[in-house]
Amino acid sequence: MSMPSTNLVCDKCGFQGSAAVVWGDFRYVDGDREIPVSRTLGWCADCSNFVPMEDFAVKDELLSEIDETLKPLTVRAKRWASFSLFRRTRQDRLDEVERLAALIAYLALIGERKGSERCLQCGSVNVEQFNGNYSDLDPYSSNQTAIHTGFFHPGCGGEFLASINPIRFHLRFEPKFYSADGYRLGRPT
């Protein structure tokens, strides 16, 4: 599937960036567990650019995912005899328990680190979340004008305008690994 990207251009100095920087496969490594990194578009003062930054807001989707992960465990717990009869059922249960453990570990991580979100490019805490809006753009329309986002270029003062990039991307991402403190790691062994 191809993906449209959003271009962001400062109306004062012409600086250009892209919201596509948040695309990819980002994971925390905690012992032998990998936890997906929740991220959002941000501005890093140290990078002087748009960057993916950690997002520690507890979203309804996360709570729904925990509920959905618990449902089959609850159903299977009521049918405890099936655990010993079918190997596949045991493996399914182990996968569900591992997923639930990862979600709980993520909740613990964001509880400890909320307020110290990092840039996922350089590791700086000198970041601010992009609080503008470009959701009104239609990625399937070919004649759109740039829209005002309401986000102002730090240090410049110009407002970023958003437009859909006419080039669509089809990408495969290599995972990027981070410590529980938000620092970039090499590939885990």
N, CA, C and O atoms as a DFTB+ gen file, in Angstrom:
756 C
 N C O
     1  1       0.844      -1.173       0.000
     2  2       0.000       0.000       0.000
     3  2       0.890       1.236       0.000
     4  3       1.848       1.321       0.768
     5  1       0.571       2.181      -0.855
     6  2       1.348       3.420      -0.884
     7  2       0.782       4.406       0.131
     8  3      -0.404       4.374       0.460
     9  1       1.644       5.272       0.614
    10  2       1.252       6.210       1.657
    11  2       1.527       7.639       1.212
    12  3       2.612       7.938       0.714
    13  1       0.543       8.527       1.389
    14  2       0.792       9.930       1.086
    15  2       1.515      10.592       2.259
    16  3       1.299      10.221       3.413
    17  1       2.351      11.548       1.972
    18  2       3.026      12.275       3.045
    19  2       2.594      13.736       3.013
    20  3       2.084      14.229       2.006
    21  1       2.806      14.412       4.127
    22  2       2.437      15.813       4.246
    23  2       3.695      16.658       4.306
    24  3       4.562      16.443       5.154
    25  1       3.786      17.620       3.400
    26  2       4.885      18.585       3.410
    27  2       4.522      19.742       4.331
    28  3       3.369      20.171       4.376
    29  1       5.500      20.238       5.056
    30  2       5.315      21.390       5.935
    31  2       6.329      22.448       5.528
    32  3       7.533      22.192       5.545
    33  1       5.852      23.644       5.159
    34  2       6.714      24.718       4.669
    35  2       6.422      25.985       5.458
    36  3       5.263      26.368       5.625
    37  1       7.484      26.641       5.946
    38  2       7.346      27.891       6.686
    39  2       7.008      29.005       5.690
    40  3       7.673      29.157       4.665
    41  1       5.968      29.779       6.005
    42  2       5.554      30.849       5.093
    43  2       6.430      32.100       5.192
    44  3       6.245      33.052       4.433
    45  1       7.381      32.097       6.125
    46  2       8.259      33.258       6.274
    47  2       9.644      33.007       5.688
    48  3      10.141      33.817       4.906
    49  1      10.280      31.877       6.066
    50  2      11.660      31.631       5.629
    51  2      11.776      30.536       4.573
    52  3      12.841      30.360       3.981
    53  1      10.691      29.797       4.329
    54  2      10.729      28.744       3.316
    55  2      11.262      27.408       3.805
    56  3      11.392      26.480       3.006
    57  1      11.578      27.274       5.104
    58  2      12.059      25.998       5.642
    59  2      11.053      24.902       5.300
    60  3       9.844      25.106       5.401
    61  1      11.563      23.734       4.895
    62  2      10.693      22.621       4.519
    63  2      10.946      21.398       5.391
    64  3      12.088      21.067       5.708
    65  1       9.878      20.748       5.765
    66  2       9.953      19.511       6.520
    67  2       8.825      18.602       6.096
    68  3       8.061      18.927       5.187
    69  1       8.721      17.456       6.759
    70  2       7.693      16.485       6.403
    71  2       7.173      15.792       7.663
    72  3       7.918      15.531       8.607
    73  1       5.887      15.508       7.644
    74  2       5.282      14.758       8.749
    75  2       5.627      13.271       8.653
    76  3       5.350      12.509       9.579
    77  1       6.222      12.862       7.550
    78  2       6.562      11.452       7.355
    79  2       7.694      10.985       8.265
    80  3       7.987       9.791       8.308
    81  1       8.335      11.896       8.993
    82  2       9.434      11.483       9.876
    83  2       8.961      10.539      10.976
    84  3       9.776       9.833      11.569
    85  1       7.666      10.514      11.259
    86  2       7.162       9.625      12.314
    87  2       6.909       8.213      11.810
    88  3       6.638       7.308      12.599
    89  1       6.997       8.021      10.487
    90  2       6.786       6.686       9.926
    91  2       7.912       5.758      10.361
    92  3       9.045       6.195      10.562
    93  1       7.598       4.501      10.503
    94  2       8.630       3.514      10.782
    95  2       8.243       2.556      11.884
    96  3       7.116       2.555      12.380
    97  1       9.206       1.748      12.245
    98  2       9.047       0.715      13.256
    99  2      10.000       1.062      14.399
   100  3      11.199       0.792      14.317
   101  1       9.466       1.655      15.456
   102  2      10.247       2.107      16.596
   103  2       9.895       1.207      17.780
   104  3       8.720       0.973      18.061
   105  1      10.929       0.702      18.477
   106  2      10.684      -0.227      19.588
   107  2      11.621       0.061      20.759
   108  3      12.808       0.329      20.579
   109  1      11.048      -0.004      21.970
   110  2      11.865      -0.005      23.175
   111  2      12.334      -1.437      23.397
   112  3      11.617      -2.385      23.076
   113  1      13.528      -1.597      23.942
   114  2      14.021      -2.908      24.329
   115  2      14.158      -2.881      25.850
   116  3      14.913      -2.086      26.409
   117  1      13.410      -3.767      26.504
   118  2      13.427      -3.859      27.962
   119  2      13.693      -5.321      28.311
   120  3      12.779      -6.145      28.328
   121  1      14.955      -5.624      28.586
   122  2      15.329      -7.017      28.800
   123  2      15.193      -7.766      27.480
   124  3      15.802      -7.385      26.481
   125  1      14.398      -8.826      27.476
   126  2      14.184      -9.570      26.237
   127  2      12.845      -9.199      25.584
   128  3      12.407      -9.859      24.642
   129  1      12.210      -8.154      26.083
   130  2      10.910      -7.728      25.579
   131  2      11.077      -6.503      24.675
   132  3      11.855      -5.600      24.981
   133  1      10.346      -6.482      23.567
   134  2      10.300      -5.317      22.685
   135  2       8.920      -4.687      22.814
   136  3       7.901      -5.369      22.711
   137  1       8.900      -3.377      23.040
   138  2       7.662      -2.644      23.251
   139  2       7.556      -1.565      22.186
   140  3       8.482      -0.768      22.036
   141  1       6.454      -1.515      21.438
   142  2       6.319      -0.463      20.419
   143  2       6.385       0.930      21.049
   144  3       5.843       1.157      22.131
   145  1       7.047       1.850      20.367
   146  2       7.176       3.232      20.838
   147  2       6.013       4.042      20.281
   148  3       5.827       4.122      19.067
   149  1       5.237       4.637      21.170
   150  2       4.204       5.568      20.740
   151  2       4.900       6.898      20.464
   152  3       5.639       7.404      21.309
   153  1       4.664       7.454      19.295
   154  2       5.372       8.666      18.910
   155  2       4.435       9.631      18.218
   156  3       3.340       9.272      17.785
   157  1       4.896      10.862      18.127
   158  2       4.135      11.914      17.475
   159  2       5.105      12.850      16.773
   160  3       6.314      12.787      16.996
   161  1       4.578      13.705      15.937
   162  2       5.401      14.690      15.254
   163  2       5.778      15.777      16.243
   164  3       4.934      16.282      16.983
   165  1       7.050      16.131      16.248
   166  2       7.522      17.187      17.142
   167  2       8.574      18.037      16.467
   168  3       9.005      17.760      15.347
   169  1       8.978      19.085      17.177
   170  2      10.063      19.958      16.729
   171  2      11.169      19.835      17.751
   172  3      10.947      20.049      18.943
   173  1      12.377      19.487      17.285
   174  2      13.529      19.384      18.176
   175  2      14.382      20.631      17.984
   176  3      14.820      20.936      16.874
   177  1      14.608      21.343      19.076
   178  2      15.431      22.551      19.000
   179  2      16.887      22.206      18.705
   180  3      17.589      22.990      18.067
   181  1      17.352      21.041      19.161
   182  2      18.737      20.649      18.909
   183  2      18.946      20.217      17.455
   184  3      19.991      20.498      16.869
   185  1      17.962      19.539      16.877
   186  2      18.046      19.127      15.471
   187  2      17.620      20.262      14.530
   188  3      17.950      20.242      13.344
   189  1      16.888      21.249      15.060
   190  2      16.296      22.332      14.267
   191  2      15.477      21.762      13.111
   192  3      15.611      22.184      11.962
   193  1      14.626      20.792      13.446
   194  2      13.864      20.119      12.403
   195  2      12.672      19.398      13.017
   196  3      12.579      19.222      14.232
   197  1      11.757      18.984      12.130
   198  2      10.677      18.104      12.553
   199  2      11.258      16.728      12.813
   200  3      12.094      16.237      12.054
   201  1      10.809      16.115      13.888
   202  2      11.342      14.820      14.301
   203  2      10.213      13.962      14.863
   204  3       9.167      14.477      15.257
   205  1      10.437      12.641      14.897
   206  2       9.525      11.814      15.690
   207  2       9.931      11.986      17.152
   208  3      11.115      11.928      17.484
   209  1       8.956      12.195      18.010
   210  2       9.245      12.303      19.444
   211  2       8.332      11.362      20.198
   212  3       7.238      11.028      19.743
   213  1       8.802      10.942      21.360
   214  2       8.001      10.048      22.183
   215  2       6.691      10.736      22.554
   216  3       6.637      11.951      22.746
   217  1       5.641       9.930      22.648
   218  2       4.325      10.432      23.034
   219  2       3.838       9.582      24.197
   220  3       3.518       8.407      24.020
   221  1       3.782      10.171      25.384
   222  2       3.405       9.424      26.576
   223  2       1.959       9.639      26.997
   224  3       1.588       9.296      28.119
   225  1       1.143      10.196      26.125
   226  2      -0.272      10.356      26.445
   227  2      -0.920       8.967      26.429
   228  3      -0.705       8.185      25.503
   229  1      -1.707       8.673      27.453
   230  2      -2.426       7.397      27.484
   231  2      -3.690       7.607      26.657
   232  3      -4.612       8.316      27.060
   233  1      -3.703       6.987      25.519
   234  2      -4.807       7.169      24.581
   235  2      -5.857       6.081      24.775
   236  3      -5.571       5.003      25.298
   237  1      -7.070       6.385      24.344
   238  2      -8.159       5.417      24.434
   239  2      -7.824       4.138      23.686
   240  3      -8.247       3.052      24.084
   241  1      -7.047       4.265      22.580
   242  2      -6.688       3.082      21.804
   243  2      -5.861       2.106      22.638
   244  3      -6.018       0.891      22.519
   245  1      -4.969       2.650      23.490
   246  2      -4.141       1.797      24.340
   247  2      -5.007       1.050      25.345
   248  3      -4.828      -0.149      25.554
   249  1      -5.937       1.755      25.962
   250  2      -6.817       1.117      26.938
   251  2      -7.721       0.082      26.261
   252  3      -7.998      -0.971      26.834
   253  1      -8.176       0.383      25.048
   254  2      -8.984      -0.580      24.289
   255  2      -8.162      -1.816      23.942
   256  3      -8.666      -2.938      23.986
   257  1      -6.894      -1.604      23.596
   258  2      -6.024      -2.739      23.255
   259  2      -5.824      -3.648      24.467
   260  3      -5.792      -4.870      24.327
   261  1      -5.690      -3.058      25.648
   262  2      -5.559      -3.856      26.872
   263  2      -6.835      -4.664      27.094
   264  3      -6.773      -5.854      27.405
   265  1      -8.000      -4.015      26.935
   266  2      -9.272      -4.730      27.095
   267  2      -9.397      -5.872      26.099
   268  3      -9.814      -6.973      26.459
   269  1      -9.033      -5.609      24.835
   270  2      -9.132      -6.640      23.801
   271  2      -8.171      -7.803      24.067
   272  3      -8.482      -8.952      23.753
   273  1      -7.018      -7.505      24.641
   274  2      -6.055      -8.555      24.964
   275  2      -6.543      -9.389      26.143
   276  3      -6.283     -10.590      26.206
   277  1      -7.244      -8.760      27.070
   278  2      -7.752      -9.480      28.239
   279  2      -8.934     -10.394      27.918
   280  3      -9.105     -11.429      28.562
   281  1      -9.748     -10.024      26.931
   282  2     -10.964     -10.803      26.639
   283  2     -10.687     -12.276      26.366
   284  3     -11.284     -13.127      27.025
   285  1      -9.807     -12.616      25.423
   286  2      -9.594     -14.052      25.181
   287  2      -8.967     -14.765      26.376
   288  3      -9.207     -15.954      26.586
   289  1      -8.168     -14.048      27.155
   290  2      -7.594     -14.682      28.343
   291  2      -8.688     -15.044      29.337
   292  3      -8.655     -16.112      29.947
   293  1      -9.637     -14.164      29.493
   294  2     -10.745     -14.409      30.415
   295  2     -11.589     -15.580      29.928
   296  3     -11.961     -16.449      30.716
   297  1     -11.890     -15.607      28.641
   298  2     -12.688     -16.702      28.074
   299  2     -11.960     -18.024      28.251
   300  3     -12.561     -19.017      28.662
   301  1     -10.682     -18.040      27.946
   302  2      -9.918     -19.290      28.065
   303  2      -9.742     -19.717      29.517
   304  3      -9.710     -20.911      29.816
   305  1      -9.630     -18.752      30.412
   306  2      -9.482     -19.106      31.826
   307  2     -10.718     -19.853      32.327
   308  3     -10.625     -20.704      33.211
   309  1     -11.872     -19.524      31.753
   310  2     -13.099     -20.219      32.147
   311  2     -13.139     -21.638      31.584
   312  3     -13.881     -22.487      32.078
   313  1     -12.336     -21.889      30.544
   314  2     -12.258     -23.228      29.943
   315  2     -10.857     -23.790      30.192
   316  3     -10.181     -24.189      29.244
   317  1     -10.422     -23.826      31.421
   318  2      -9.050     -24.182      31.773
   319  2      -8.631     -25.548      31.258
   320  3      -7.440     -25.766      31.036
   321  1      -9.542     -26.459      31.062
   322  2      -9.172     -27.802      30.599
   323  2      -8.593     -27.754      29.189
   324  3      -7.778     -28.604      28.829
   325  1      -9.001     -26.774      28.389
   326  2      -8.510     -26.713      27.011
   327  2      -7.013     -26.422      26.960
   328  3      -6.366     -26.734      25.960
   329  1      -6.452     -25.837      28.006
   330  2      -5.011     -25.541      28.014
   331  2      -4.184     -26.813      27.904
   332  3      -3.168     -26.846      27.209
   333  1      -4.614     -27.831      28.577
   334  2      -3.822     -29.050      28.571
   335  2      -4.143     -29.951      27.374
   336  3      -3.373     -30.861      27.069
   337  1      -5.248     -29.716      26.707
   338  2      -5.637     -30.575      25.593
   339  2      -5.053     -30.145      24.258
   340  3      -4.740     -30.994      23.424
   341  1      -4.901     -28.873      24.042
   342  2      -4.483     -28.383      22.729
   343  2      -3.256     -27.493      22.836
   344  3      -3.281     -26.462      23.508
   345  1      -2.197     -27.893      22.180
   346  2      -0.955     -27.128      22.221
   347  2      -1.139     -25.726      21.635
   348  3      -0.606     -24.757      22.175
   349  1      -1.886     -25.614      20.540
   350  2      -2.108     -24.314      19.899
   351  2      -2.772     -23.347      20.879
   352  3      -2.415     -22.170      20.923
   353  1      -3.700     -23.818      21.635
   354  2      -4.379     -22.973      22.614
   355  2      -3.380     -22.462      23.650
   356  3      -3.434     -21.300      24.052
   357  1      -2.480     -23.325      24.075
   358  2      -1.467     -22.895      25.044
   359  2      -0.574     -21.812      24.441
   360  3      -0.261     -20.825      25.107
   361  1      -0.164     -21.991      23.183
   362  2       0.683     -20.998      22.528
   363  2      -0.068     -19.679      22.348
   364  3       0.506     -18.607      22.538
   365  1      -1.342     -19.753      21.985
   366  2      -2.151     -18.537      21.868
   367  2      -2.203     -17.805      23.202
   368  3      -2.053     -16.585      23.262
   369  1      -2.414     -18.558      24.258
   370  2      -2.480     -17.946      25.585
   371  2      -1.152     -17.301      25.949
   372  3      -1.126     -16.193      26.483
   373  1      -0.051     -17.984      25.666
   374  2       1.262     -17.407      25.958
   375  2       1.497     -16.123      25.163
   376  3       2.047     -15.158      25.693
   377  1       1.085     -16.107      23.900
   378  2       1.219     -14.900      23.078
   379  2       0.390     -13.748      23.644
   380  3       0.847     -12.606      23.690
   381  1      -0.823     -14.058      24.070
   382  2      -1.690     -13.030      24.643
   383  2      -1.129     -12.498      25.961
   384  3      -1.161     -11.294      26.216
   385  1      -0.620     -13.396      26.790
   386  2      -0.025     -12.972      28.063
   387  2       1.204     -12.101      27.805
   388  3       1.417     -11.106      28.498
   389  1       2.017     -12.473      26.806
   390  2       3.198     -11.678      26.483
   391  2       2.800     -10.293      25.975
   392  3       3.423      -9.295      26.338
   393  1       1.775     -10.230      25.144
   394  2       1.297      -8.939      24.641
   395  2       0.783      -8.082      25.789
   396  3       1.066      -6.885      25.843
   397  1       0.035      -8.679      26.700
   398  2      -0.475      -7.951      27.857
   399  2       0.673      -7.465      28.741
   400  3       0.637      -6.342      29.243
   401  1       1.677      -8.298      28.929
   402  2       2.849      -7.902      29.722
   403  2       3.560      -6.714      29.072
   404  3       4.020      -5.811      29.770
   405  1       3.651      -6.710      27.735
   406  2       4.282      -5.583      27.031
   407  2       3.474      -4.310      27.215
   408  3       4.044      -3.235      27.400
   409  1       2.146      -4.419      27.165
   410  2       1.300      -3.233      27.369
   411  2       1.439      -2.692      28.792
   412  3       1.491      -1.480      29.001
   413  1       1.498      -3.593      29.758
   414  2       1.675      -3.172      31.155
   415  2       3.051      -2.539      31.342
   416  3       3.181      -1.535      32.042
   417  1       4.077      -3.119      30.721
   418  2       5.424      -2.533      30.810
   419  2       5.444      -1.144      30.182
   420  3       6.103      -0.239      30.694
   421  1       4.727      -0.974      29.078
   422  2       4.658       0.343      28.441
   423  2       3.963       1.352      29.358
   424  3       4.421       2.489      29.478
   425  1       2.870       0.955      30.003
   426  2       2.184       1.859      30.936
   427  2       3.105       2.255      32.089
   428  3       3.115       3.412      32.511
   429  1       3.875       1.296      32.596
   430  2       4.825       1.597      33.671
   431  2       5.900       2.559      33.185
   432  3       6.278       3.487      33.900
   433  1       6.392       2.340      31.967
   434  2       7.430       3.201      31.401
   435  2       6.941       4.641      31.254
   436  3       7.635       5.580      31.644
   437  1       5.737       4.812      30.689
   438  2       5.264       6.185      30.496
   439  2       4.902       6.836      31.827
   440  3       4.971       8.058      31.964
   441  1       4.516       6.021      32.807
   442  2       4.251       6.578      34.137
   443  2       5.509       7.147      34.772
   444  3       5.456       8.166      35.461
   445  1       6.638       6.490      34.543
   446  2       7.920       6.950      35.099
   447  2       8.502       8.133      34.332
   448  3       9.158       8.991      34.923
   449  1       8.268       8.186      33.020
   450  2       8.979       9.150      32.178
   451  2       8.128      10.307      31.677
   452  3       8.661      11.186      31.001
   453  1       6.837      10.353      31.973
   454  2       5.972      11.427      31.469
   455  2       6.580      12.781      31.819
   456  3       6.960      13.031      32.963
   457  1       6.663      13.639      30.824
   458  2       7.270      14.957      30.997
   459  2       8.722      14.996      30.558
   460  3       9.328      16.067      30.512
   461  1       9.292      13.830      30.231
   462  2      10.685      13.794      29.771
   463  2      10.777      13.138      28.390
   464  3      11.703      12.376      28.111
   465  1       9.799      13.450      27.531
   466  2       9.772      12.893      26.190
   467  2      11.019      13.311      25.427
   468  3      11.502      14.434      25.573
   469  1      11.528      12.409      24.621
   470  2      12.767      12.642      23.879
   471  2      12.530      12.679      22.378
   472  3      11.567      12.118      21.854
   473  1      13.445      13.362      21.715
   474  2      13.547      13.315      20.265
   475  2      14.070      11.925      19.923
   476  3      15.054      11.473      20.509
   477  1      13.433      11.254      18.995
   478  2      13.869       9.912      18.625
   479  2      14.961       9.931      17.565
   480  3      15.381       8.874      17.095
   481  1      15.427      11.114      17.180
   482  2      16.570      11.248      16.278
   483  2      17.858      11.413      17.085
   484  3      18.824      10.675      16.887
   485  1      17.862      12.405      18.013
   486  2      19.107      12.724      18.713
   487  2      19.064      12.438      20.214
   488  3      20.103      12.480      20.873
   489  1      17.901      12.152      20.759
   490  2      17.789      11.847      22.185
   491  2      17.587      13.065      23.075
   492  3      17.535      12.921      24.296
   493  1      17.472      14.240      22.509
   494  2      17.308      15.462      23.284
   495  2      15.920      15.537      23.915
   496  3      14.949      15.028      23.356
   497  1      15.834      16.170      25.075
   498  2      14.538      16.451      25.692
   499  2      14.073      17.860      25.328
   500  3      13.032      18.314      25.802
   501  1      14.833      18.541      24.499
   502  2      14.517      19.899      24.071
   503  2      13.586      19.838      22.848
   504  3      13.921      20.313      21.763
   505  1      12.399      19.231      23.064
   506  2      11.431      19.026      21.991
   507  2      10.079      19.600      22.391
   508  3       9.753      19.717      23.572
   509  1       9.319      19.947      21.390
   510  2       7.935      20.337      21.625
   511  2       7.060      19.609      20.621
   512  3       7.430      19.417      19.463
   513  1       5.898      19.213      21.094
   514  2       4.981      18.484      20.227
   515  2       4.381      19.428      19.196
   516  3       4.047      20.572      19.506
   517  1       4.249      18.942      17.974
   518  2       3.591      19.699      16.915
   519  2       2.126      19.831      17.313
   520  3       1.394      18.842      17.356
   521  1       1.708      21.054      17.602
   522  2       0.326      21.249      18.035
   523  2      -0.525      21.878      16.943
   524  3      -1.610      22.397      17.206
   525  1      -0.028      21.828      15.728
   526  2      -0.786      22.341      14.591
   527  2      -1.761      21.295      14.074
   528  3      -1.870      20.198      14.623
   529  1      -2.465      21.653      13.013
   530  2      -3.458      20.751      12.451
   531  2      -3.327      20.716      10.935
   532  3      -3.323      21.752      10.271
   533  1      -3.222      19.533      10.414
   534  2      -3.247      19.357       8.960
   535  2      -4.203      18.221       8.579
   536  3      -4.126      17.678       7.477
   537  1      -5.090      17.876       9.488
   538  2      -5.995      16.748       9.255
   539  2      -7.057      17.042       8.202
   540  3      -7.695      16.115       7.704
   541  1      -7.262      18.319       7.850
   542  2      -8.262      18.657       6.833
   543  2      -7.789      18.362       5.415
   544  3      -8.577      18.430       4.472
   545  1      -6.521      18.039       5.260
   546  2      -6.007      17.726       3.922
   547  2      -6.572      16.399       3.441
   548  3      -6.687      15.445       4.211
   549  1      -6.921      16.347       2.168
   550  2      -7.410      15.108       1.563
   551  2      -6.270      14.489       0.755
   552  3      -5.886      15.038      -0.278
   553  1      -5.723      13.364       1.202
   554  2      -4.576      12.773       0.499
   555  2      -4.901      12.267      -0.897
   556  3      -3.993      11.909      -1.648
   557  1      -6.182      12.230      -1.260
   558  2      -6.576      11.704      -2.562
   559  2      -7.002      12.793      -3.544
   560  3      -7.363      12.500      -4.684
   561  1      -6.960      14.038      -3.104
   562  2      -7.329      15.145      -3.985
   563  2      -6.075      15.712      -4.642
   564  3      -5.049      15.887      -3.986
   565  1      -6.162      15.997      -5.935
   566  2      -4.983      16.486      -6.651
   567  2      -4.905      18.005      -6.714
   568  3      -3.834      18.538      -7.004
   569  1      -5.995      18.726      -6.456
   570  2      -5.921      20.185      -6.513
   571  2      -6.299      20.786      -5.163
   572  3      -7.405      21.288      -4.958
   573  1      -5.346      20.712      -4.270
   574  2      -5.513      21.330      -2.967
   575  2      -4.496      22.442      -2.804
   576  3      -3.386      22.382      -3.332
   577  1      -4.893      23.430      -2.081
   578  2      -3.934      24.471      -1.735
   579  2      -3.392      24.155      -0.354
   580  3      -3.978      23.376       0.397
   581  1      -2.271      24.766      -0.034
   582  2      -1.674      24.566       1.288
   583  2      -2.590      25.193       2.345
   584  3      -3.215      26.228       2.114
   585  1      -2.650      24.548       3.491
   586  2      -3.485      25.070       4.576
   587  2      -2.603      25.520       5.741
   588  3      -1.506      24.999       5.938
   589  1      -3.086      26.474       6.493
   590  2      -2.387      26.950       7.684
   591  2      -2.532      25.902       8.784
   592  3      -3.625      25.388       9.023
   593  1      -1.431      25.593       9.444
   594  2      -1.452      24.566      10.487
   595  2      -1.657      25.149      11.882
   596  3      -2.140      24.459      12.779
   597  1      -1.295      26.408      12.065
   598  2      -1.360      26.992      13.405
   599  2      -0.100      26.731      14.214
   600  3      -0.031      27.119      15.380
   601  1       0.899      26.081      13.623
   602  2       2.173      25.826      14.301
   603  2       3.201      26.800      13.728
   604  3       3.386      26.886      12.514
   605  1       3.866      27.531      14.625
   606  2       4.802      28.567      14.195
   607  2       6.239      28.082      14.321
   608  3       6.610      27.436      15.300
   609  1       7.027      28.402      13.328
   610  2       8.418      27.979      13.215
   611  2       9.223      28.545      14.385
   612  3       9.404      29.760      14.470
   613  1       9.707      27.697      15.281
   614  2      10.513      28.192      16.409
   615  2      11.757      28.933      15.920
   616  3      12.492      28.447      15.061
   617  1      11.973      30.107      16.482
   618  2      13.135      30.913      16.114
   619  2      12.899      31.798      14.914
   620  3      13.649      32.750      14.700
   621  1      11.895      31.519      14.136
   622  2      11.609      32.292      12.919
   623  2      10.308      33.071      13.084
   624  3      10.240      34.258      12.764
   625  1       9.292      32.401      13.578
   626  2       8.001      33.050      13.774
   627  2       7.018      32.838      12.644
   628  3       5.834      33.139      12.796
   629  1       7.478      32.326      11.512
   630  2       6.554      32.054      10.407
   631  2       5.666      30.867      10.718
   632  3       6.010      30.010      11.532
   633  1       4.520      30.828      10.061
   634  2       3.592      29.717      10.269
   635  2       3.861      28.626       9.241
   636  3       4.134      28.910       8.074
   637  1       3.780      27.376       9.688
   638  2       3.943      26.270       8.758
   639  2       2.642      26.029       8.005
   640  3       1.558      25.978       8.586
   641  1       2.790      25.881       6.684
   642  2       1.681      25.529       5.807
   643  2       1.837      24.062       5.437
   644  3       2.947      23.579       5.213
   645  1       0.725      23.369       5.377
   646  2       0.749      21.939       5.070
   647  2       0.125      21.678       3.707
   648  3      -0.876      22.290       3.335
   649  1       0.736      20.760       2.975
   650  2       0.183      20.324       1.692
   651  2       0.547      18.859       1.493
   652  3       1.522      18.363       2.057
   653  1      -0.245      18.184       0.691
   654  2       0.017      16.771       0.405
   655  2       1.106      16.682      -0.648
   656  3       1.040      17.355      -1.676
   657  1       2.101      15.857      -0.393
   658  2       3.153      15.606      -1.368
   659  2       2.540      14.775      -2.497
   660  3       1.908      13.754      -2.227
   661  1       2.713      15.190      -3.755
   662  2       2.110      14.424      -4.859
   663  2       2.747      13.043      -5.062
   664  3       2.166      12.181      -5.721
   665  1       3.917      12.842      -4.505
   666  2       4.584      11.543      -4.624
   667  2       4.114      10.658      -3.474
   668  3       4.153      11.070      -2.314
   669  1       3.676       9.456      -3.790
   670  2       3.243       8.504      -2.765
   671  2       4.346       7.474      -2.567
   672  3       5.036       7.093      -3.512
   673  1       4.498       7.034      -1.339
   674  2       5.600       6.152      -0.986
   675  2       5.107       4.767      -0.629
   676  3       4.055       4.603      -0.012
   677  1       5.873       3.786      -1.021
   678  2       5.657       2.400      -0.623
   679  2       6.964       1.957       0.023
   680  3       7.964       1.748      -0.663
   681  1       6.950       1.815       1.339
   682  2       8.196       1.597       2.074
   683  2       8.117       0.356       2.958
   684  3       7.038      -0.091       3.346
   685  1       9.274      -0.175       3.255
   686  2       9.421      -1.209       4.273
   687  2      10.440      -0.678       5.266
   688  3      11.496      -0.185       4.870
   689  1      10.131      -0.774       6.545
   690  2      10.968      -0.162       7.565
   691  2      11.760      -1.188       8.364
   692  3      11.233      -2.220       8.780
   693  1      13.017      -0.887       8.564
   694  2      13.833      -1.657       9.501
   695  2      13.539      -1.107      10.894
   696  3      13.402       0.105      11.057
   697  1      13.441      -1.970      11.894
   698  2      13.150      -1.466      13.231
   699  2      14.285      -0.607      13.787
   700  3      15.463      -0.855      13.532
   701  1      13.891       0.410      14.554
   702  2      14.828       1.250      15.294
   703  2      14.596       0.936      16.767
   704  3      13.459       0.932      17.239
   705  1      15.679       0.673      17.483
   706  2      15.577       0.236      18.866
   707  2      16.036       1.328      19.820
   708  3      16.979       2.069      19.542
   709  1      15.335       1.406      20.966
   710  2      15.604       2.429      21.971
   711  2      15.615       1.793      23.358
   712  3      14.924       0.807      23.616
   713  1      16.418       2.384      24.241
   714  2      16.399       1.946      25.640
   715  2      15.110       2.456      26.278
   716  3      14.412       3.284      25.693
   717  1      14.798       1.969      27.463
   718  2      13.611       2.432      28.180
   719  2      13.718       3.916      28.524
   720  3      12.713       4.558      28.826
   721  1      14.951       4.468      28.478
   722  2      15.154       5.898      28.730
   723  2      15.014       6.733      27.469
   724  3      15.120       7.958      27.530
   725  1      14.778       6.097      26.326
   726  2      14.566       6.814      25.079
   727  2      15.812       7.063      24.258
   728  3      15.777       7.851      23.313
   729  1      16.917       6.409      24.596
   730  2      18.153       6.569      23.820
   731  2      18.242       5.511      22.744
   732  3      17.880       4.357      22.970
   733  1      18.719       5.894      21.584
   734  2      18.825       4.994      20.429
   735  2      19.863       3.911      20.708
   736  3      20.951       4.199      21.206
   737  1      19.523       2.674      20.387
   738  2      20.408       1.528      20.538
   739  2      20.744       0.980      19.162
   740  3      20.076       1.283      18.174
   741  1      21.786       0.174      19.118
   742  2      22.045      -0.594      17.904
   743  2      21.064      -1.740      17.847
   744  3      20.211      -1.870      18.725
   745  1      21.168      -2.553      16.856
   746  2      20.286      -3.712      16.725
   747  2      20.549      -4.697      17.875
   748  3      21.693      -5.100      18.083
   749  1      19.486      -5.099      18.641
   750  2      19.714      -6.050      19.733
   751  2      20.073      -7.426      19.191
   752  3      19.672      -7.798      18.088
   753  1      20.821      -8.162      19.970
   754  2      21.247      -9.503      19.536
   755  2      20.221     -10.541      19.874
   756  3      20.417     -11.720      19.581
